[in-house]
C-alpha cells in the first residue's frame, strides 16, 4: 500500500507525534524482548513501528484516550522515512467513518489527523501495556501473535497484520 504513495506528499506541514511516556516499557519490550537493545527477540527496530501497531490495536478496540502530560515524541520525518506516514491518515479516516483524505488537507486538518492517531496509539499502548503487565513473555512474537482483548463484553482475537 505505502509503496504506491509518495510519502513525502502526504503532509504539507511539519508535525511531531506524541505518545505516553508511561508505556515506554512495553514499547521497549516489543522492540527488544526481555533483552537490552536489538537482539534475536526483537520484533520491531523503531518506536514508530510499535506506535503504528498500537494505533491499529486501539482503533480495533475502539480505545482512544487523551495523552497525559508526560509524553515522548517522534518527528513526522521518522514516519515518512519508514514509509509509515500513511497510517497517520489511515487510522483517522477509519475512525471518522464519513470523511475523506481531503478533510485533512490543510494545517488544521493534518493536526487533527495526527491528534486522532495519537489518541488511538495511546489507547492501543494502554491495551498492550495491560497485557504485558499481566503476562510477560520472553518473545514479543508470541506476545503479539496471541493478543486478546475485551470489546463489547466479550473476548476475541485481534487479527492485525500490518508488517
Order of alpha helices (4+ residues) and beta strands (2+ residues): beta-alpha-alpha-beta-alpha-alpha-alpha-alpha-beta-beta
